[in-house]
């Protein structure tokens, strides 16, 4: 697929830049079926992908492509309740919430699509702890207790940055 074939209407330049960042960071102008499938898992359904993507990428707590170790390094030494959300590197199509606990431990929580139904779920393996409408609802619920302050990193604004802290 070519990026401009994803939607019937012509995406704006900003929307194209955001999609390219996620789908085609090497700037080949092409997206394979696997990568597009993972994009749909994160941002689908298809009719809402661009809106969902723009909403997520505009959040100060979203750090894109970081590994668990990179998230750990960024959060190390920050106050309890500091958090970030990233794409899961080991589970494509999923997100990971990294959080500093009251004991200064840094925990990562996998947030995965609730296929074949809608929404996202938190759990381990086949044990689903809870299902949410979307990633934003997860953060709204946990902001009432554990999530106090999103981690801001100036690295996110660097056009050259693509992980590797």
Secondary structure by P-SEA (a helix, b strand, c coil): ccccccccccccaaaaaaaaacccccccccccaaaaaaaaaaccccccaaaaaaaaaacccccccccaaaaaaaacccccccbbbbcccccccbbbbbbbccccbbbbbbbbbcccccbbbbccccccccccccaaaaaaaaccccccccccccccccccccccc
